[in-house]
Amino acid sequence: MQLGIVGLPNVGKSTLFNAITKAGAEAANYPFCTIDPNVGVVEVPDRRLARITEIYKPEEVVPTVTEFVDIAGLVRGASQGEGLGNKFLSHIREVDAIVHVVRCFQDSNVTHVEGDIGPARDIDTINMELILADMETLERRIERTRKMLKTHDKKYEVELQVLEKIQAALDTGRPVRGVALSPEEMLMIKDANLLTAKPVLYAANVGEEDLPEAEGNSLVDEVKAIAAEEGSEVVVVCAKIEAEIAELQDEEKEEFLNDLGLQESGLDRLIRTGYHLLGLITFFTAGPNQVRAWTLRKDTRAQQAAGKIHTDMERGFIRAEVMSYSDIDSDGSQAVAREKGHLRLEGRDYIIKDGDVVYFRFNV
């Protein structure tokens, strides 16, 4: 899962990125501090992996990971190249989803590019630049599709109708993700790589005094209202506190979070919400040599899941031996799970569930 962190300059993007990846990206109080995207890979926190490791005692443990890409601050006019905007927009095209950091804190020591704090205005600024960039992309695609109509292939007639429906929405300031498109229509425009088609997770960056849930924070409420309208997600974070958490050991971290009234860190919430947003799950493979977590899209069949590990497994798939995490956790071993009938044999069409512990049988 690759998440691109975007937002206006000086909203806390790079501070948040540094905190959750410990990558040391430069963060300073001036626009365009980040020019080339910084990339940080972090382990996906999953208590289930620790428990499975405890049961199997493997030689190696491999967690699944999330990649965070810190993309430079966009400004008004970015779609026209303002503030190196075209370069920044091209970086957004590569990610699976967008984490849009919105400033929801007051601090006279940190300047705001627009002069004052206004979450709705800031969100609109970023969205409009992405929409304008998509309109330009769409115009070229429509022109190309119209030329292809001369081949009399009906698929281009259907494609043109879809493109014009999207164009009408963009003209009114609506992002592609707000347009009612069928899975087939989404597949049709996938290669256009439209920026506003990407799922968005708003990270409302608040001050330390506003945690745990920033209830009653009118700035956060603005963000939540916009997210609800477009079907996006919101995670309330405090970049400064995330920076403190990043420096703590596991036991200290838990104690620190408890003192703040938080059950998990902002990083945990960002990743968990990102998985939900993109329709992802985690399954596990386990044995004496290695315990490993794997990221998978929901509703993936067992044979395709085997291909995630190796193409030979998919090609020569025989069956999947499956235990649910809850069973292996309570049973304490694979042997006990087998005795209790908790180890199931599943065929190629079995839908892998979140938390499944799977052993694939194959022959090539």
ROROGU-351207 format. One line per field, with one value per residue (C-alpha): x, z, y; residue number from 1. Coordinates in Angstrom, 2 decimals. Example, Ala and Ser with C-alpha at 12.3 -4.5 7.8 and 13.67 -1.06 7.14 Angstrom:
<palos>
X 12.30,13.67
Z 7.80,7.14
Y -4.50,-1.06
gutor 1,2
</palos>
This chain:
<palos>
X 0.00,1.47,0.01,0.94,0.96,-0.20,-1.34,-0.54,2.93,3.40,0.42,2.60,3.09,6.82,6.65,4.04,6.06,9.22,7.35,5.77,8.74,11.68,13.12,14.50,12.94,13.71,10.93,11.15,8.93,8.95,7.20,8.77,11.05,10.23,10.95,11.63,9.28,10.68,9.73,9.51,8.60,7.09,5.96,2.21,1.52,-0.38,-0.65,-1.75,1.67,3.32,0.99,1.51,5.27,4.96,3.16,5.42,8.78,10.15,13.69,12.41,9.47,8.42,5.70,3.74,4.61,3.09,4.97,4.47,5.44,5.90,4.91,5.87,3.29,0.90,-0.19,-2.88,-1.95,-0.07,-1.96,-0.50,3.01,2.94,5.42,6.83,3.27,3.45,6.33,4.47,1.25,3.13,4.25,0.62,-0.26,1.93,0.26,-2.71,-4.44,-3.94,-3.41,-4.45,-2.99,-5.15,-3.99,-6.41,-4.20,-3.34,0.34,1.60,5.14,4.23,3.15,0.25,0.64,-2.85,-2.31,-4.84,-6.25,-9.15,-9.52,-12.43,-10.60,-7.36,-9.11,-10.83,-7.48,-5.88,-8.98,-9.33,-5.72,-6.19,-9.47,-7.85,-5.05,-7.62,-9.58,-6.46,-5.80,-9.44,-9.51,-6.63,-8.28,-11.63,-9.90,-8.15,-11.35,-13.27,-10.64,-11.01,-14.77,-13.80,-12.97,-16.71,-15.78,-18.70,-16.46,-15.23,-18.82,-19.32,-15.95,-16.78,-20.06,-18.19,-15.50,-18.11,-19.99,-16.75,-15.98,-19.39,-18.69,-15.22,-16.69,-18.86,-15.90,-16.72,-13.84,-14.00,-14.41,-17.72,-19.10,-21.31,-19.29,-19.76,-16.75,-16.68,-16.59,-13.84,-11.80,-12.35,-10.67,-8.04,-5.19,-6.03,-4.71,-6.95,-5.83,-9.29,-10.28,-7.90,-9.40,-8.67,-7.94,-7.96,-5.45,-6.71,-3.51,-4.44,-2.59,-1.59,-4.41,-7.04,-6.37,-7.68,-10.57,-10.61,-14.28,-15.63,-12.79,-14.61,-11.66,-11.80,-15.59,-15.06,-12.87,-15.31,-18.22,-16.36,-15.19,-18.74,-20.05,-17.58,-17.41,-13.82,-12.26,-10.84,-8.11,-7.34,-3.59,-1.11,2.16,4.09,2.89,3.56,7.15,7.38,5.82,8.32,11.17,9.69,10.15,7.06,6.30,6.91,4.75,1.81,2.08,2.34,-0.75,-2.71,-1.83,-3.23,-6.39,-5.45,-5.71,-3.34,-0.95,-1.77,0.36,-1.72,-4.93,-3.64,-2.65,-5.83,-8.01,-5.92,-6.54,-10.27,-10.28,-8.53,-10.38,-7.29,-6.87,-3.93,-3.39,-0.49,1.77,3.45,5.98,9.22,11.31,9.23,6.09,4.98,2.12,0.73,-1.46,-4.34,-7.44,-10.74,-12.63,-9.45,-9.68,-7.19,-5.49,-4.82,-3.62,-1.10,0.17,0.91,3.62,4.89,3.48,4.32,1.98,-0.86,-0.10,0.20,-2.40,-3.83,-5.50,-5.19,-4.94,-6.61,-6.97,-8.57,-6.45,-8.98,-8.71,-4.91,-4.79,-7.08,-5.71,-2.09,-0.68,-1.40,-1.55,-4.33,-6.16,-6.04,-7.33,-10.25,-11.13,-10.12,-7.79,-9.84,-9.02,-10.20,-10.25,-9.12,-12.33,-12.21,-12.27,-9.34,-10.50,-8.69,-6.51,-6.46,-3.30,-2.76,-0.52,-0.73,-0.26,0.90,2.67,4.45
Z 0.00,-1.08,0.47,-0.87,1.76,0.24,1.46,1.35,2.54,6.34,7.34,9.05,6.19,6.53,10.33,10.22,7.63,9.75,12.81,11.24,9.19,11.21,7.78,8.66,5.75,5.92,7.58,7.73,8.01,4.36,1.16,-1.16,1.52,-0.06,-3.78,-4.60,-2.83,0.29,0.60,3.87,4.31,7.67,9.13,9.42,13.17,13.74,17.13,15.37,13.76,17.19,18.53,15.51,15.91,19.58,18.56,15.67,16.94,13.40,12.33,10.48,10.80,7.84,8.44,5.65,4.97,3.98,1.87,2.66,0.00,1.22,-1.76,-1.76,-0.69,-3.45,-3.91,-5.85,-9.55,-9.21,-12.20,-14.30,-13.03,-10.15,-7.42,-9.42,-9.42,-12.50,-10.99,-7.72,-9.44,-11.36,-8.03,-6.88,-9.93,-8.65,-5.25,-4.32,-2.13,-0.95,2.65,2.59,5.65,6.69,9.26,12.16,14.73,15.52,15.85,15.21,14.85,11.78,8.81,6.62,2.88,2.67,5.69,8.05,9.01,6.91,6.44,3.96,1.83,1.99,0.95,-1.89,-3.07,-3.31,-4.80,-7.43,-8.55,-8.88,-10.74,-13.16,-13.83,-14.48,-16.85,-18.95,-18.95,-19.82,-22.74,-24.38,-23.71,-25.17,-28.29,-28.77,-28.19,-30.71,-33.32,-32.53,-33.26,-36.94,-36.44,-35.72,-32.64,-30.24,-27.16,-28.03,-28.09,-24.55,-23.45,-24.80,-22.85,-19.63,-20.30,-21.01,-17.80,-15.83,-17.69,-16.74,-13.05,-13.15,-14.79,-11.69,-9.31,-8.39,-8.15,-10.10,-6.86,-6.37,-9.72,-9.69,-11.89,-12.23,-11.75,-15.52,-16.08,-13.50,-15.28,-18.54,-17.22,-15.04,-17.48,-17.53,-13.94,-12.92,-9.70,-8.24,-8.81,-6.01,-2.56,-0.02,3.68,5.42,8.25,10.46,12.10,15.49,18.44,21.45,23.55,21.10,21.50,21.95,19.50,18.99,19.97,19.66,17.40,14.74,12.34,12.52,12.09,8.79,7.56,8.74,6.97,3.66,4.03,4.80,1.69,-0.63,1.13,2.32,5.69,8.45,10.98,13.71,14.35,16.09,14.13,17.13,19.40,16.69,16.65,20.41,20.10,17.39,19.87,22.49,23.05,22.92,26.67,26.98,23.91,25.41,28.66,26.80,24.70,27.81,29.46,26.41,26.38,23.07,22.24,19.27,17.58,14.59,12.44,13.43,12.66,9.32,8.20,9.48,7.80,4.63,4.51,4.93,2.29,-0.28,0.61,1.83,4.28,5.81,5.69,7.12,6.17,9.07,9.70,11.58,8.98,8.54,9.70,7.20,6.77,3.30,2.06,-0.19,-1.70,-0.19,-2.04,-3.49,-4.18,-2.70,-6.02,-6.71,-3.12,-3.69,-6.69,-4.36,-2.84,-6.07,-9.59,-9.45,-6.47,-8.47,-11.57,-9.72,-7.01,-5.39,-2.18,0.75,4.36,6.33,10.00,11.22,13.49,16.33,16.28,16.19,18.94,21.26,20.34,20.78,18.12,14.68,16.11,18.55,15.82,13.63,16.48,17.08,13.39,13.07,10.14,6.94,3.41,0.87,-2.93,-5.48,-5.20,-1.44,-0.55,1.74,4.96,7.01,9.57,7.80,8.41,5.15,3.85,0.08,-1.48,-5.10,-7.74,-10.90
Y 0.00,3.32,6.46,9.91,12.68,15.98,19.37,23.06,24.15,24.38,22.24,19.61,17.14,16.60,16.69,13.91,11.99,12.22,11.04,7.97,6.84,8.22,8.96,12.38,14.24,17.94,19.96,23.75,26.79,27.84,26.67,24.09,22.69,19.30,19.19,15.55,13.15,11.51,7.85,5.93,2.28,1.32,-1.98,-2.41,-2.77,-6.01,-7.72,-10.91,-11.28,-11.15,-13.85,-16.14,-15.67,-16.66,-19.86,-20.94,-19.59,-19.19,-18.31,-15.23,-12.85,-10.67,-8.05,-6.45,-2.81,0.52,3.03,6.70,9.25,12.83,14.98,18.67,21.26,22.23,25.84,27.65,27.43,24.12,22.65,25.47,24.80,27.28,26.33,23.41,22.10,19.86,17.91,17.47,16.38,13.67,12.17,11.89,9.78,6.94,6.35,4.13,6.71,10.27,11.33,14.98,16.74,19.68,22.23,22.40,24.13,27.74,28.69,32.20,30.84,28.76,30.85,29.76,30.19,31.78,34.05,32.43,29.01,27.75,23.97,24.15,26.71,24.71,21.49,23.32,24.73,21.29,19.65,22.36,21.97,18.21,18.74,21.21,18.74,15.99,18.22,18.68,14.92,14.21,16.64,14.79,11.42,12.57,13.88,10.55,8.56,10.65,9.84,6.14,6.37,6.22,2.54,1.96,-0.09,0.33,0.21,3.72,5.01,3.67,5.05,8.50,8.55,7.71,10.34,13.02,12.11,12.59,15.81,17.25,16.48,18.05,21.16,21.64,21.13,17.54,15.01,11.74,9.75,11.62,10.38,7.27,4.91,1.16,-1.16,-1.62,2.14,2.57,-0.09,1.78,4.95,3.25,3.89,7.62,7.70,10.58,12.24,12.86,9.22,8.21,7.56,10.30,10.08,13.46,13.81,16.65,17.89,19.36,20.86,18.77,20.25,18.95,15.23,12.57,13.09,16.86,17.00,20.50,21.63,23.63,23.32,19.50,19.65,21.48,18.63,15.95,17.64,17.73,14.11,12.93,14.69,12.99,9.62,10.02,9.16,11.40,10.62,13.18,13.36,15.63,15.60,16.96,14.15,11.55,12.84,12.19,8.74,7.81,8.21,5.84,2.13,-0.13,-0.12,3.62,4.21,2.32,4.24,7.56,6.79,5.79,9.10,10.90,8.79,7.18,3.49,3.64,6.04,8.22,5.92,2.89,4.77,6.04,2.55,0.90,3.53,3.26,-0.49,0.08,2.82,0.61,-2.58,-4.43,-7.31,-9.20,-12.95,-14.94,-17.82,-19.61,-22.33,-23.04,-21.19,-18.06,-16.28,-13.65,-11.19,-10.45,-7.62,-8.63,-7.07,-8.19,-10.94,-12.47,-16.21,-18.67,-19.46,-15.77,-15.29,-18.09,-16.14,-13.24,-15.44,-17.02,-17.47,-21.19,-21.56,-20.05,-22.09,-25.41,-24.73,-27.87,-26.67,-24.27,-25.43,-22.64,-21.68,-18.47,-16.31,-16.55,-20.36,-20.56,-17.91,-19.87,-23.32,-22.28,-24.62,-26.02,-29.54,-28.62,-26.70,-29.81,-32.02,-29.67,-29.55,-25.90,-26.59,-26.57,-27.72,-25.15,-25.14,-22.56,-20.51,-20.03,-16.32,-15.46,-13.76,-11.14,-12.95,-16.32,-18.40,-20.30,-23.08,-23.55,-26.97,-26.85,-28.89,-27.72
gutor 1,2,3,4,5,6,7,8,9,10,11,12,13,14,15,16,17,18,19,20,21,22,23,24,25,26,27,28,29,30,31,32,33,34,35,36,37,38,39,40,41,42,43,44,45,46,47,48,49,50,51,52,53,54,55,56,57,58,59,60,61,62,63,64,65,66,67,68,69,70,71,72,73,74,75,76,77,78,79,80,81,82,83,84,85,86,87,88,89,90,91,92,93,94,95,96,97,98,99,100,101,102,103,104,105,106,107,108,109,110,111,112,113,114,115,116,117,118,119,120,121,122,123,124,125,126,127,128,129,130,131,132,133,134,135,136,137,138,139,140,141,142,143,144,145,146,147,148,149,150,151,152,153,154,155,156,157,158,159,160,161,162,163,164,165,166,167,168,169,170,171,172,173,174,175,176,177,178,179,180,181,182,183,184,185,186,187,188,189,190,191,192,193,194,195,196,197,198,199,200,201,202,203,204,205,206,207,208,209,210,211,212,213,214,215,216,217,218,219,220,221,222,223,224,225,226,227,228,229,230,231,232,233,234,235,236,237,238,239,240,241,242,243,244,245,246,247,248,249,250,251,252,253,254,255,256,257,258,259,260,261,262,263,264,265,266,267,268,269,270,271,272,273,274,275,276,277,278,279,280,281,282,283,284,285,286,287,288,289,290,291,292,293,294,295,296,297,298,299,300,301,302,303,304,305,306,307,308,309,310,311,312,313,314,315,316,317,318,319,320,321,322,323,324,325,326,327,328,329,330,331,332,333,334,335,336,337,338,339,340,341,342,343,344,345,346,347,348,349,350,351,352,353,354,355,356,357,358,359,360,361,362,363,364
</palos>
